[in-house]
Amino acid sequence: MAVEALAQGVPVVSTDCSFLLHDLITASEAGRIVASREAADLAAALTAVCDQPRAPERLRMLAAPFQPDACARAYLDWFDRLVAHG
């Protein structure tokens, strides 16, 4: 859901539940990854994200490499490189 949120220009707040998040949330305006599952820590991250200026186009750009077409193209290109290198 993080990719979908960013693709819509919405920042993400999440617990550290996926390695993908670290590749996706690479700028402060993209949101926060919270190390703990404590409600106070999540609330603080939500407040911080809500208080920052919005940058929807930047968020859409961060999500672009993770969109289905881009992922499929990267996957097929990887196979082409494997075949080319024998």
Biopython code that builds the backbone (N, CA, C, O; Angstrom):
import numpy as np
from Bio.PDB.StructureBuilder import StructureBuilder

atoms = [
    (1, "MET", "N", (0.806, -1.194, 0.000)),
    (1, "MET", "CA", (0.000, 0.000, 0.000)),
    (1, "MET", "C", (0.858, 1.271, 0.000)),
    (1, "MET", "O", (0.381, 2.339, -0.384)),
    (2, "ALA", "N", (2.102, 1.161, 0.422)),
    (2, "ALA", "CA", (2.963, 2.342, 0.455)),
    (2, "ALA", "C", (3.211, 2.876, -0.953)),
    (2, "ALA", "O", (3.182, 4.087, -1.171)),
    (3, "VAL", "N", (3.451, 1.991, -1.894)),
    (3, "VAL", "CA", (3.673, 2.427, -3.284)),
    (3, "VAL", "C", (2.426, 3.136, -3.802)),
    (3, "VAL", "O", (2.517, 4.184, -4.442)),
    (4, "GLU", "N", (1.273, 2.563, -3.524)),
    (4, "GLU", "CA", (0.029, 3.145, -4.010)),
    (4, "GLU", "C", (-0.199, 4.520, -3.392)),
    (4, "GLU", "O", (-0.632, 5.441, -4.085)),
    (5, "ALA", "N", (0.086, 4.672, -2.101)),
    (5, "ALA", "CA", (-0.084, 5.972, -1.445)),
    (5, "ALA", "C", (0.823, 7.013, -2.088)),
    (5, "ALA", "O", (0.368, 8.098, -2.450)),
    (6, "LEU", "N", (2.103, 6.687, -2.232)),
    (6, "LEU", "CA", (3.033, 7.644, -2.839)),
    (6, "LEU", "C", (2.639, 7.967, -4.276)),
    (6, "LEU", "O", (2.775, 9.108, -4.718)),
    (7, "ALA", "N", (2.157, 6.979, -4.995)),
    (7, "ALA", "CA", (1.735, 7.205, -6.382)),
    (7, "ALA", "C", (0.580, 8.202, -6.455)),
    (7, "ALA", "O", (0.377, 8.852, -7.480)),
    (8, "GLN", "N", (-0.174, 8.318, -5.360)),
    (8, "GLN", "CA", (-1.265, 9.287, -5.295)),
    (8, "GLN", "C", (-0.830, 10.602, -4.644)),
    (8, "GLN", "O", (-1.644, 11.501, -4.435)),
    (9, "GLY", "N", (0.472, 10.702, -4.326)),
    (9, "GLY", "CA", (0.993, 11.928, -3.735)),
    (9, "GLY", "C", (0.791, 12.032, -2.238)),
    (9, "GLY", "O", (0.842, 13.126, -1.675)),
    (10, "VAL", "N", (0.560, 10.897, -1.587)),
    (10, "VAL", "CA", (0.292, 10.870, -0.151)),
    (10, "VAL", "C", (1.487, 10.250, 0.572)),
    (10, "VAL", "O", (1.911, 9.150, 0.219)),
    (11, "PRO", "N", (2.043, 10.941, 1.584)),
    (11, "PRO", "CA", (3.169, 10.370, 2.326)),
    (11, "PRO", "C", (2.732, 9.175, 3.167)),
    (11, "PRO", "O", (1.544, 8.976, 3.421)),
    (12, "VAL", "N", (3.711, 8.388, 3.593)),
    (12, "VAL", "CA", (3.462, 7.126, 4.294)),
    (12, "VAL", "C", (4.065, 7.173, 5.696)),
    (12, "VAL", "O", (5.165, 7.688, 5.894)),
    (13, "VAL", "N", (3.335, 6.631, 6.659)),
    (13, "VAL", "CA", (3.884, 6.356, 7.985)),
    (13, "VAL", "C", (3.647, 4.877, 8.232)),
    (13, "VAL", "O", (2.521, 4.391, 8.134)),
    (14, "SER", "N", (4.723, 4.165, 8.553)),
    (14, "SER", "CA", (4.627, 2.716, 8.723)),
    (14, "SER", "C", (5.620, 2.237, 9.761)),
    (14, "SER", "O", (6.652, 2.864, 10.001)),
    (15, "THR", "N", (5.287, 1.113, 10.371)),
    (15, "THR", "CA", (6.295, 0.438, 11.168)),
    (15, "THR", "C", (7.326, -0.150, 10.208)),
    (15, "THR", "O", (7.088, -0.228, 9.003)),
    (16, "ASP", "N", (8.446, -0.552, 10.739)),
    (16, "ASP", "CA", (9.533, -1.110, 9.921)),
    (16, "ASP", "C", (9.224, -2.576, 9.616)),
    (16, "ASP", "O", (9.839, -3.488, 10.169)),
    (17, "CYS", "N", (8.253, -2.777, 8.719)),
    (17, "CYS", "CA", (7.737, -4.124, 8.473)),
    (17, "CYS", "C", (8.159, -4.715, 7.134)),
    (17, "CYS", "O", (7.809, -5.854, 6.826)),
    (18, "SER", "N", (8.909, -3.954, 6.331)),
    (18, "SER", "CA", (9.285, -4.445, 5.009)),
    (18, "SER", "C", (10.575, -3.772, 4.554)),
    (18, "SER", "O", (10.764, -2.572, 4.748)),
    (19, "PHE", "N", (11.458, -4.558, 3.946)),
    (19, "PHE", "CA", (12.682, -3.989, 3.399)),
    (19, "PHE", "C", (12.368, -2.993, 2.286)),
    (19, "PHE", "O", (13.100, -2.020, 2.106)),
    (20, "LEU", "N", (11.308, -3.219, 1.551)),
    (20, "LEU", "CA", (10.931, -2.337, 0.458)),
    (20, "LEU", "C", (10.748, -0.897, 0.931)),
    (20, "LEU", "O", (11.077, 0.041, 0.204)),
    (21, "LEU", "N", (10.233, -0.719, 2.126)),
    (21, "LEU", "CA", (10.005, 0.632, 2.635)),
    (21, "LEU", "C", (11.273, 1.468, 2.629)),
    (21, "LEU", "O", (11.223, 2.665, 2.349)),
    (22, "HIS", "N", (12.400, 0.858, 2.933)),
    (22, "HIS", "CA", (13.671, 1.586, 2.972)),
    (22, "HIS", "C", (14.110, 2.018, 1.570)),
    (22, "HIS", "O", (14.811, 3.019, 1.420)),
    (23, "ASP", "N", (13.702, 1.273, 0.555)),
    (23, "ASP", "CA", (13.994, 1.661, -0.831)),
    (23, "ASP", "C", (13.003, 2.699, -1.342)),
    (23, "ASP", "O", (13.305, 3.460, -2.261)),
    (24, "LEU", "N", (11.839, 2.723, -0.750)),
    (24, "LEU", "CA", (10.756, 3.582, -1.213)),
    (24, "LEU", "C", (10.735, 4.938, -0.509)),
    (24, "LEU", "O", (10.587, 5.974, -1.157)),
    (25, "ILE", "N", (10.880, 4.930, 0.793)),
    (25, "ILE", "CA", (10.811, 6.163, 1.578)),
    (25, "ILE", "C", (12.231, 6.683, 1.754)),
    (25, "ILE", "O", (12.866, 6.478, 2.788)),
    (26, "THR", "N", (12.705, 7.354, 0.726)),
    (26, "THR", "CA", (14.097, 7.803, 0.694)),
    (26, "THR", "C", (14.235, 9.308, 0.902)),
    (26, "THR", "O", (15.348, 9.833, 0.900)),
    (27, "ALA", "N", (13.128, 9.997, 1.078)),
    (27, "ALA", "CA", (13.137, 11.438, 1.313)),
    (27, "ALA", "C", (12.173, 11.738, 2.451)),
    (27, "ALA", "O", (11.166, 11.048, 2.612)),
    (28, "SER", "N", (12.475, 12.760, 3.237)),
    (28, "SER", "CA", (11.641, 13.057, 4.406)),
    (28, "SER", "C", (10.196, 13.352, 4.019)),
    (28, "SER", "O", (9.279, 13.021, 4.770)),
    (29, "GLU", "N", (9.982, 13.968, 2.864)),
    (29, "GLU", "CA", (8.605, 14.270, 2.470)),
    (29, "GLU", "C", (7.808, 13.018, 2.091)),
    (29, "GLU", "O", (6.584, 13.074, 1.977)),
    (30, "ALA", "N", (8.498, 11.893, 1.895)),
    (30, "ALA", "CA", (7.817, 10.640, 1.556)),
    (30, "ALA", "C", (7.171, 9.983, 2.770)),
    (30, "ALA", "O", (6.307, 9.119, 2.623)),
    (31, "GLY", "N", (7.586, 10.390, 3.973)),
    (31, "GLY", "CA", (6.986, 9.828, 5.175)),
    (31, "GLY", "C", (8.025, 9.371, 6.171)),
    (31, "GLY", "O", (9.176, 9.805, 6.141)),
    (32, "ARG", "N", (7.603, 8.493, 7.049)),
    (32, "ARG", "CA", (8.474, 8.016, 8.117)),
    (32, "ARG", "C", (8.312, 6.502, 8.297)),
    (32, "ARG", "O", (7.219, 5.949, 8.175)),
    (33, "ILE", "N", (9.431, 5.868, 8.590)),
    (33, "ILE", "CA", (9.431, 4.466, 9.013)),
    (33, "ILE", "C", (9.703, 4.495, 10.513)),
    (33, "ILE", "O", (10.729, 5.014, 10.954)),
    (34, "VAL", "N", (8.793, 3.943, 11.284)),
    (34, "VAL", "CA", (8.881, 3.987, 12.741)),
    (34, "VAL", "C", (9.417, 2.652, 13.240)),
    (34, "VAL", "O", (8.867, 1.596, 12.927)),
    (35, "ALA", "N", (10.481, 2.705, 14.009)),
    (35, "ALA", "CA", (11.145, 1.480, 14.482)),
    (35, "ALA", "C", (10.295, 0.714, 15.491)),
    (35, "ALA", "O", (10.341, -0.516, 15.524)),
    (36, "SER", "N", (9.537, 1.409, 16.296)),
    (36, "SER", "CA", (8.741, 0.721, 17.320)),
    (36, "SER", "C", (7.283, 0.611, 16.888)),
    (36, "SER", "O", (6.863, 1.200, 15.892)),
    (37, "ARG", "N", (6.535, -0.150, 17.657)),
    (37, "ARG", "CA", (5.100, -0.279, 17.407)),
    (37, "ARG", "C", (4.296, 0.454, 18.477)),
    (37, "ARG", "O", (3.095, 0.231, 18.624)),
    (38, "GLU", "N", (4.957, 1.314, 19.207)),
    (38, "GLU", "CA", (4.291, 2.083, 20.258)),
    (38, "GLU", "C", (3.392, 3.143, 19.640)),
    (38, "GLU", "O", (3.785, 3.837, 18.702)),
    (39, "ALA", "N", (2.195, 3.259, 20.169)),
    (39, "ALA", "CA", (1.227, 4.222, 19.644)),
    (39, "ALA", "C", (1.783, 5.649, 19.677)),
    (39, "ALA", "O", (1.569, 6.415, 18.737)),
    (40, "ALA", "N", (2.481, 6.006, 20.730)),
    (40, "ALA", "CA", (3.021, 7.365, 20.846)),
    (40, "ALA", "C", (4.047, 7.644, 19.756)),
    (40, "ALA", "O", (4.101, 8.756, 19.231)),
    (41, "ASP", "N", (4.857, 6.656, 19.410)),
    (41, "ASP", "CA", (5.860, 6.832, 18.362)),
    (41, "ASP", "C", (5.198, 6.978, 16.988)),
    (41, "ASP", "O", (5.605, 7.814, 16.181)),
    (42, "LEU", "N", (4.192, 6.173, 16.736)),
    (42, "LEU", "CA", (3.457, 6.280, 15.474)),
    (42, "LEU", "C", (2.727, 7.619, 15.385)),
    (42, "LEU", "O", (2.710, 8.250, 14.329)),
    (43, "ALA", "N", (2.128, 8.049, 16.489)),
    (43, "ALA", "CA", (1.428, 9.334, 16.509)),
    (43, "ALA", "C", (2.398, 10.485, 16.252)),
    (43, "ALA", "O", (2.073, 11.420, 15.520)),
    (44, "ALA", "N", (3.576, 10.418, 16.845)),
    (44, "ALA", "CA", (4.578, 11.465, 16.624)),
    (44, "ALA", "C", (4.994, 11.511, 15.159)),
    (44, "ALA", "O", (5.162, 12.595, 14.598)),
    (45, "ALA", "N", (5.161, 10.356, 14.536)),
    (45, "ALA", "CA", (5.526, 10.311, 13.122)),
    (45, "ALA", "C", (4.398, 10.866, 12.252)),
    (45, "ALA", "O", (4.653, 11.610, 11.306)),
    (46, "LEU", "N", (3.173, 10.512, 12.565)),
    (46, "LEU", "CA", (2.030, 11.040, 11.822)),
    (46, "LEU", "C", (1.952, 12.557, 11.936)),
    (46, "LEU", "O", (1.710, 13.251, 10.949)),
    (47, "THR", "N", (2.158, 13.064, 13.146)),
    (47, "THR", "CA", (2.136, 14.513, 13.354)),
    (47, "THR", "C", (3.227, 15.197, 12.546)),
    (47, "THR", "O", (2.987, 16.221, 11.907)),
    (48, "ALA", "N", (4.433, 14.625, 12.577)),
    (48, "ALA", "CA", (5.550, 15.209, 11.824)),
    (48, "ALA", "C", (5.253, 15.236, 10.328)),
    (48, "ALA", "O", (5.528, 16.230, 9.657)),
    (49, "VAL", "N", (4.702, 14.168, 9.814)),
    (49, "VAL", "CA", (4.383, 14.097, 8.380)),
    (49, "VAL", "C", (3.267, 15.079, 8.026)),
    (49, "VAL", "O", (3.321, 15.727, 6.981)),
    (50, "CYS", "N", (2.266, 15.192, 8.884)),
    (50, "CYS", "CA", (1.152, 16.113, 8.613)),
    (50, "CYS", "C", (1.587, 17.575, 8.694)),
    (50, "CYS", "O", (0.991, 18.434, 8.043)),
    (51, "ASP", "N", (2.611, 17.863, 9.479)),
    (51, "ASP", "CA", (3.077, 19.238, 9.649)),
    (51, "ASP", "C", (4.016, 19.712, 8.546)),
    (51, "ASP", "O", (4.305, 20.906, 8.462)),
    (52, "GLN", "N", (4.494, 18.814, 7.708)),
    (52, "GLN", "CA", (5.449, 19.224, 6.680)),
    (52, "GLN", "C", (4.721, 19.627, 5.402)),
    (52, "GLN", "O", (3.593, 19.196, 5.161)),
    (53, "PRO", "N", (5.366, 20.454, 4.586)),
    (53, "PRO", "CA", (4.738, 20.853, 3.317)),
    (53, "PRO", "C", (4.519, 19.645, 2.405)),
    (53, "PRO", "O", (5.288, 18.684, 2.427)),
    (54, "ARG", "N", (3.484, 19.712, 1.626)),
    (54, "ARG", "CA", (3.172, 18.639, 0.678)),
    (54, "ARG", "C", (4.015, 18.778, -0.584)),
    (54, "ARG", "O", (4.297, 19.884, -1.044)),
    (55, "ALA", "N", (4.412, 17.629, -1.134)),
    (55, "ALA", "CA", (5.170, 17.587, -2.385)),
    (55, "ALA", "C", (4.661, 16.408, -3.220)),
    (55, "ALA", "O", (5.405, 15.457, -3.463)),
    (56, "PRO", "N", (3.394, 16.462, -3.663)),
    (56, "PRO", "CA", (2.803, 15.300, -4.335)),
    (56, "PRO", "C", (3.549, 14.836, -5.583)),
    (56, "PRO", "O", (3.659, 13.633, -5.817)),
    (57, "GLU", "N", (4.062, 15.761, -6.384)),
    (57, "GLU", "CA", (4.777, 15.338, -7.596)),
    (57, "GLU", "C", (6.064, 14.597, -7.244)),
    (57, "GLU", "O", (6.421, 13.619, -7.900)),
    (58, "ARG", "N", (6.754, 15.059, -6.218)),
    (58, "ARG", "CA", (7.980, 14.381, -5.767)),
    (58, "ARG", "C", (7.646, 12.970, -5.281)),
    (58, "ARG", "O", (8.388, 12.027, -5.553)),
    (59, "LEU", "N", (6.537, 12.827, -4.568)),
    (59, "LEU", "CA", (6.139, 11.501, -4.080)),
    (59, "LEU", "C", (5.798, 10.574, -5.241)),
    (59, "LEU", "O", (6.145, 9.394, -5.220)),
    (60, "ARG", "N", (5.130, 11.098, -6.233)),
    (60, "ARG", "CA", (4.803, 10.279, -7.416)),
    (60, "ARG", "C", (6.077, 9.810, -8.114)),
    (60, "ARG", "O", (6.142, 8.688, -8.616)),
    (61, "MET", "N", (7.088, 10.676, -8.140)),
    (61, "MET", "CA", (8.364, 10.295, -8.763)),
    (61, "MET", "C", (9.049, 9.183, -7.969)),
    (61, "MET", "O", (9.659, 8.291, -8.560)),
    (62, "LEU", "N", (8.958, 9.225, -6.638)),
    (62, "LEU", "CA", (9.563, 8.179, -5.820)),
    (62, "LEU", "C", (8.883, 6.827, -6.048)),
    (62, "LEU", "O", (9.533, 5.783, -5.986)),
    (63, "ALA", "N", (7.594, 6.850, -6.307)),
    (63, "ALA", "CA", (6.840, 5.610, -6.520)),
    (63, "ALA", "C", (7.004, 5.044, -7.923)),
    (63, "ALA", "O", (6.807, 3.847, -8.133)),
    (64, "ALA", "N", (7.361, 5.883, -8.878)),
    (64, "ALA", "CA", (7.391, 5.466, -10.285)),
    (64, "ALA", "C", (8.188, 4.189, -10.557)),
    (64, "ALA", "O", (7.701, 3.330, -11.292)),
    (65, "PRO", "N", (9.405, 4.021, -9.991)),
    (65, "PRO", "CA", (10.152, 2.794, -10.289)),
    (65, "PRO", "C", (9.491, 1.512, -9.760)),
    (65, "PRO", "O", (9.873, 0.408, -10.148)),
    (66, "PHE", "N", (8.510, 1.663, -8.885)),
    (66, "PHE", "CA", (7.863, 0.507, -8.276)),
    (66, "PHE", "C", (6.506, 0.207, -8.896)),
    (66, "PHE", "O", (5.805, -0.701, -8.450)),
    (67, "GLN", "N", (6.134, 0.962, -9.918)),
    (67, "GLN", "CA", (4.876, 0.723, -10.606)),
    (67, "GLN", "C", (4.996, -0.562, -11.438)),
    (67, "GLN", "O", (6.097, -0.919, -11.859)),
    (68, "PRO", "N", (3.892, -1.250, -11.677)),
    (68, "PRO", "CA", (3.949, -2.547, -12.373)),
    (68, "PRO", "C", (4.696, -2.521, -13.703)),
    (68, "PRO", "O", (5.505, -3.410, -13.970)),
    (69, "ASP", "N", (4.440, -1.524, -14.537)),
    (69, "ASP", "CA", (5.112, -1.481, -15.840)),
    (69, "ASP", "C", (6.620, -1.346, -15.679)),
    (69, "ASP", "O", (7.384, -2.010, -16.379)),
    (70, "ALA", "N", (7.050, -0.485, -14.758)),
    (70, "ALA", "CA", (8.488, -0.282, -14.542)),
    (70, "ALA", "C", (9.131, -1.546, -13.978)),
    (70, "ALA", "O", (10.233, -1.917, -14.382)),
    (71, "CYS", "N", (8.451, -2.204, -13.050)),
    (71, "CYS", "CA", (8.992, -3.437, -12.474)),
    (71, "CYS", "C", (9.084, -4.546, -13.518)),
    (71, "CYS", "O", (10.080, -5.266, -13.580)),
    (72, "ALA", "N", (8.059, -4.678, -14.322)),
    (72, "ALA", "CA", (8.071, -5.706, -15.367)),
    (72, "ALA", "C", (9.196, -5.443, -16.361)),
    (72, "ALA", "O", (9.892, -6.372, -16.771)),
    (73, "ARG", "N", (9.378, -4.188, -16.750)),
    (73, "ARG", "CA", (10.443, -3.837, -17.696)),
    (73, "ARG", "C", (11.816, -4.143, -17.092)),
    (73, "ARG", "O", (12.679, -4.694, -17.774)),
    (74, "ALA", "N", (12.021, -3.796, -15.843)),
    (74, "ALA", "CA", (13.296, -4.067, -15.175)),
    (74, "ALA", "C", (13.549, -5.570, -15.084)),
    (74, "ALA", "O", (14.682, -6.018, -15.261)),
    (75, "TYR", "N", (12.518, -6.344, -14.812)),
    (75, "TYR", "CA", (12.634, -7.790, -14.711)),
    (75, "TYR", "C", (13.024, -8.394, -16.062)),
    (75, "TYR", "O", (13.919, -9.237, -16.131)),
    (76, "LEU", "N", (12.357, -7.965, -17.128)),
    (76, "LEU", "CA", (12.674, -8.474, -18.464)),
    (76, "LEU", "C", (14.074, -8.041, -18.900)),
    (76, "LEU", "O", (14.797, -8.816, -19.526)),
    (77, "ASP", "N", (14.456, -6.810, -18.572)),
    (77, "ASP", "CA", (15.809, -6.343, -18.898)),
    (77, "ASP", "C", (16.865, -7.172, -18.182)),
    (77, "ASP", "O", (17.925, -7.455, -18.741)),
    (78, "TRP", "N", (16.576, -7.559, -16.950)),
    (78, "TRP", "CA", (17.501, -8.396, -16.173)),
    (78, "TRP", "C", (17.706, -9.740, -16.875)),
    (78, "TRP", "O", (18.833, -10.223, -16.974)),
    (79, "PHE", "N", (16.616, -10.342, -17.362)),
    (79, "PHE", "CA", (16.745, -11.605, -18.096)),
    (79, "PHE", "C", (17.548, -11.416, -19.372)),
    (79, "PHE", "O", (18.376, -12.260, -19.716)),
    (80, "ASP", "N", (17.314, -10.330, -20.067)),
    (80, "ASP", "CA", (18.096, -10.055, -21.283)),
    (80, "ASP", "C", (19.575, -9.966, -20.977)),
    (80, "ASP", "O", (20.394, -10.472, -21.744)),
    (81, "ARG", "N", (19.938, -9.331, -19.870)),
    (81, "ARG", "CA", (21.353, -9.228, -19.490)),
    (81, "ARG", "C", (21.921, -10.609, -19.123)),
    (81, "ARG", "O", (23.079, -10.898, -19.423)),
    (82, "LEU", "N", (21.127, -11.442, -18.490)),
    (82, "LEU", "CA", (21.608, -12.794, -18.164)),
    (82, "LEU", "C", (21.898, -13.597, -19.438)),
    (82, "LEU", "O", (22.925, -14.266, -19.542)),
    (83, "VAL", "N", (20.992, -13.518, -20.385)),
    (83, "VAL", "CA", (21.167, -14.244, -21.646)),
    (83, "VAL", "C", (22.363, -13.704, -22.410)),
    (83, "VAL", "O", (23.127, -14.481, -22.984)),
    (84, "ALA", "N", (22.542, -12.392, -22.428)),
    (84, "ALA", "CA", (23.643, -11.770, -23.161)),
    (84, "ALA", "C", (25.011, -12.156, -22.576)),
    (84, "ALA", "O", (26.009, -12.209, -23.296)),
    (85, "HIS", "N", (25.043, -12.424, -21.264)),
    (85, "HIS", "CA", (26.318, -12.753, -20.608)),
    (85, "HIS", "C", (26.518, -14.254, -20.460)),
    (85, "HIS", "O", (27.484, -14.704, -19.844)),
    (86, "GLY", "N", (25.609, -15.014, -21.021)),
    (86, "GLY", "CA", (25.748, -16.454, -21.096)),
    (86, "GLY", "C", (25.601, -17.152, -19.838)),
    (86, "GLY", "O", (25.702, -18.379, -19.796)),
]
sb = StructureBuilder()
sb.init_structure("model")
sb.init_model(0)
sb.init_chain("A")
sb.init_seg("    ")
for serial, (resi, resn, name, xyz) in enumerate(atoms, 1):
    if name == "N":
        sb.init_residue(resn, " ", resi, " ")
    sb.init_atom(name, np.array(xyz, "f"), 0.0, 1.0, " ", f" {name:<3s}", serial, name[0])
structure = sb.get_structure()
